[in-house]
Amino acid sequence: MILGGFQKLSLIDYPQKVSSVVFTQGCLFRCPFCHNPELIPLKSAGAVEVKEVLNYLESKKGMLEGLCITGGEPTMQKDLPEFIAAVKKIGLAVKLDTNGTNPAMVEQLIKDNLVDYFAMDLKHTWSKYDLVANIGNQNAIDNCQKTFKLIQDSKIDHEFRTTVFPAVHREDDFIEIVKNIKPGEKYFLQQVEYIKNLDPQIDKTKILDLESIIAKLKMTFPAVIINGR
């Protein structure tokens, strides 16, 4: 595991659990609004040692309830299952954030019952996905669709979420996205933050009314749990 960061305490990253957060290094996507651009490059060594993380989790297992694994993209790490197994042995629940580009890894994690909660980013409608991902790789986008279905069919607690980027999103896009989400599933819209972004020339001029979009989605899809962040 190549870890780019470690947050010892979080009250917001794992729903209804006190958790720690680890950030893995490396990501295939090049989302212009990415607020962790330092985690995108692949590296041979990380800023944090796995042993350090596991020792801390062990020492705080009476206080901590879970670990959120985010990135970067965690499923790029070949030894992710072994790392999660070590965390589960400590007695913590595991939440995995993923962009969905590695369905084979997600399928293995589901089969081995290693993840307690999935959070998958939905960048855009499937036909416009690369307007955000910026990789020019249709196979990777097809893999995201496969992961989406795997998570939906897994019976494991999960959520989907989209960062609202007015430069490329339109109100109708979110209707198309939610059409694929099943009744009872959770979908979150979160406003883009222009603080630290991968693209220094990011278009900040366009605006979308997030509250209005959420209200319309709730009215159109009452069986889906839709909220903002």
C-alpha positions as CSV (number, residue, x, y, z in Angstrom):
1,M,0.0,0.0,0.0
2,I,1.3,3.4,-1.0
3,L,-0.2,5.9,1.4
4,G,-0.1,9.7,0.7
5,G,-1.7,10.8,3.9
6,F,-3.4,9.8,7.2
7,Q,-6.1,11.7,9.2
8,K,-6.3,10.2,12.6
9,L,-9.8,11.4,13.5
10,S,-12.9,12.2,11.5
11,L,-16.5,12.6,12.4
12,I,-17.8,13.2,8.9
13,D,-16.1,10.8,6.5
14,Y,-17.8,7.6,7.6
15,P,-21.5,8.0,8.1
16,Q,-22.5,7.6,11.8
17,K,-19.0,6.4,12.8
18,V,-16.0,7.9,14.5
19,S,-13.2,7.0,12.0
20,S,-9.7,7.6,10.8
21,V,-9.0,8.3,7.1
22,V,-6.1,7.0,4.9
23,F,-5.3,8.5,1.5
24,T,-3.8,6.3,-1.1
25,Q,-1.4,7.5,-3.7
26,G,-2.3,7.4,-7.5
27,C,-5.3,8.0,-9.6
28,L,-6.1,7.5,-13.3
29,F,-8.5,10.4,-13.6
30,R,-7.6,14.0,-14.1
31,C,-10.7,15.8,-12.8
32,P,-9.9,19.6,-13.2
33,F,-11.5,20.4,-9.8
34,C,-9.6,17.7,-7.9
35,H,-8.8,19.1,-4.5
36,N,-6.1,16.5,-3.7
37,P,-3.9,16.9,-6.8
38,E,-0.8,15.8,-4.9
39,L,-2.3,12.3,-4.6
40,I,-2.7,11.8,-8.4
41,P,0.9,10.8,-9.4
42,L,1.9,7.2,-9.0
43,K,4.9,6.9,-6.6
44,S,7.1,4.1,-5.4
45,A,6.9,5.2,-1.8
46,G,4.3,6.9,0.3
47,A,4.4,9.7,2.9
48,V,2.9,7.4,5.6
49,E,3.9,3.9,6.5
50,V,1.2,1.2,6.7
51,K,2.7,-0.1,9.9
52,E,2.3,3.3,11.5
53,V,-1.4,3.4,10.5
54,L,-2.1,-0.1,11.8
55,N,-0.3,0.6,15.1
56,Y,-2.4,3.7,15.6
57,L,-5.7,2.0,14.8
58,E,-4.8,-0.8,17.2
59,S,-4.0,1.7,20.0
60,K,-7.3,3.5,19.5
61,K,-9.7,0.6,18.8
62,G,-11.7,1.4,21.9
63,M,-12.5,4.9,20.5
64,L,-12.5,4.4,16.7
65,E,-15.3,2.6,15.0
66,G,-14.1,2.6,11.4
67,L,-11.5,3.4,8.8
68,C,-12.3,5.3,5.6
69,I,-9.9,4.5,2.7
70,T,-9.9,7.2,0.1
71,G,-7.4,8.7,-2.4
72,G,-6.3,9.0,-5.0
73,E,-7.9,5.8,-6.0
74,P,-7.5,3.0,-3.5
75,T,-8.3,0.1,-5.9
76,M,-5.1,0.8,-7.7
77,Q,-3.3,-0.7,-4.7
78,K,-2.7,-4.4,-5.4
79,D,-2.4,-5.2,-1.7
80,L,-5.6,-3.4,-0.7
81,P,-7.4,-6.6,0.3
82,E,-4.5,-7.6,2.6
83,F,-4.5,-4.1,4.2
84,I,-8.3,-4.1,4.7
85,A,-8.1,-7.6,6.3
86,A,-5.5,-6.3,8.8
87,V,-7.9,-3.4,9.6
88,K,-10.8,-5.8,10.0
89,K,-8.7,-8.0,12.3
90,I,-8.4,-5.0,14.6
91,G,-12.2,-4.8,14.7
92,L,-12.9,-1.7,12.7
93,A,-15.5,-1.3,10.0
94,V,-14.2,-0.2,6.6
95,K,-15.6,2.4,4.2
96,L,-14.1,2.5,0.7
97,D,-14.2,5.5,-1.6
98,T,-13.7,4.6,-5.2
99,N,-14.0,6.1,-8.7
100,G,-14.9,2.7,-10.0
101,T,-12.0,2.2,-12.5
102,N,-11.1,-1.3,-11.1
103,P,-14.2,-3.5,-11.0
104,A,-12.1,-6.7,-10.6
105,M,-10.7,-5.4,-7.3
106,V,-14.2,-4.2,-6.1
107,E,-15.6,-7.6,-7.0
108,Q,-12.9,-9.4,-5.0
109,L,-13.5,-7.1,-2.0
110,I,-17.3,-7.9,-2.2
111,K,-16.7,-11.6,-2.5
112,D,-14.3,-11.6,0.5
113,N,-16.7,-9.5,2.6
114,L,-14.0,-6.9,3.3
115,V,-15.9,-3.7,2.8
116,D,-18.8,-2.5,5.1
117,Y,-19.7,0.7,3.1
118,F,-18.9,1.8,-0.4
119,A,-18.9,5.4,-1.7
120,M,-18.6,5.8,-5.4
121,D,-18.1,9.0,-7.4
122,L,-20.3,9.4,-10.4
123,K,-18.5,12.1,-12.4
124,H,-21.2,12.7,-15.1
125,T,-23.7,10.9,-17.3
126,W,-22.0,7.9,-18.9
127,S,-22.0,9.5,-22.3
128,K,-20.3,12.7,-21.0
129,Y,-18.1,11.1,-18.4
130,D,-14.8,12.2,-19.9
131,L,-15.8,15.9,-19.6
132,V,-14.8,15.4,-16.0
133,A,-12.4,12.4,-16.0
134,N,-10.2,13.8,-18.8
135,I,-8.4,10.6,-19.7
136,G,-9.7,9.7,-23.2
137,N,-10.0,6.1,-22.2
138,Q,-13.4,4.6,-22.9
139,N,-12.4,1.2,-21.3
140,A,-11.9,3.0,-17.9
141,I,-15.3,4.6,-18.2
142,D,-16.9,1.2,-19.1
143,N,-15.2,-0.2,-16.0
144,C,-16.9,2.5,-13.9
145,Q,-20.2,1.3,-15.2
146,K,-19.3,-2.3,-14.2
147,T,-18.3,-1.2,-10.7
148,F,-21.5,0.8,-10.4
149,K,-23.6,-2.3,-11.0
150,L,-21.4,-4.4,-8.7
151,I,-22.0,-2.1,-5.8
152,Q,-25.7,-1.8,-6.6
153,D,-26.0,-5.6,-6.6
154,S,-23.7,-6.2,-3.6
155,K,-26.3,-5.7,-0.8
156,I,-23.6,-3.8,1.0
157,D,-24.5,-0.3,2.4
158,H,-23.4,2.3,-0.1
159,E,-23.8,5.8,-1.6
160,F,-23.2,7.5,-4.9
161,R,-22.2,11.1,-5.2
162,T,-21.4,13.7,-7.8
163,T,-19.3,16.9,-7.4
164,V,-21.4,19.6,-9.2
165,F,-19.0,21.4,-11.6
166,P,-21.0,24.1,-13.4
167,A,-18.4,24.3,-16.2
168,V,-19.6,21.0,-17.6
169,H,-22.7,20.0,-15.8
170,R,-26.3,21.0,-16.6
171,E,-29.5,20.4,-14.6
172,D,-30.7,17.7,-16.9
173,D,-27.5,15.8,-16.4
174,F,-28.4,15.0,-12.9
175,I,-31.8,13.6,-13.9
176,E,-30.0,11.3,-16.3
177,I,-27.6,10.2,-13.5
178,V,-30.4,9.5,-11.0
179,K,-32.4,7.4,-13.5
180,N,-29.8,4.7,-13.0
181,I,-30.0,4.8,-9.2
182,K,-32.4,2.4,-7.5
183,P,-35.2,3.2,-5.0
184,G,-33.7,3.3,-1.5
185,E,-30.2,4.1,-2.6
186,K,-28.4,7.2,-1.5
187,Y,-27.2,10.0,-3.9
188,F,-25.4,13.1,-2.7
189,L,-24.6,16.2,-4.7
190,Q,-21.7,18.3,-3.4
191,Q,-20.7,21.7,-4.6
192,V,-17.2,22.1,-6.2
193,E,-14.7,23.9,-4.1
194,Y,-12.3,26.4,-5.7
195,I,-9.6,26.3,-3.1
196,K,-6.9,23.9,-4.4
197,N,-7.5,22.4,-7.8
198,L,-5.6,20.3,-10.3
199,D,-6.3,22.8,-13.1
200,P,-5.1,26.2,-12.0
201,Q,-7.1,27.7,-14.9
202,I,-10.3,26.1,-13.8
203,D,-13.5,27.8,-15.0
204,K,-15.1,29.5,-12.0
205,T,-17.5,31.7,-13.9
206,K,-20.5,29.4,-14.3
207,I,-23.0,28.8,-11.5
208,L,-25.7,26.2,-10.8
209,D,-28.3,26.4,-8.0
210,L,-27.6,23.3,-6.1
211,E,-30.5,23.6,-3.7
212,S,-32.9,24.0,-6.7
213,I,-31.4,20.9,-8.4
214,I,-31.8,18.8,-5.3
215,A,-35.4,19.9,-4.8
216,K,-36.3,19.0,-8.4
217,L,-34.5,15.6,-8.1
218,K,-36.4,14.8,-4.9
219,M,-39.7,15.6,-6.5
220,T,-38.9,13.6,-9.6
221,F,-37.3,10.6,-7.8
222,P,-39.1,10.4,-4.4
223,A,-37.9,6.8,-3.8
224,V,-34.2,7.8,-4.0
225,I,-32.5,9.3,-1.0
226,I,-31.1,12.5,-2.4
227,N,-29.2,15.2,-0.4
228,G,-26.6,17.8,-0.6
229,R,-23.2,18.2,1.1
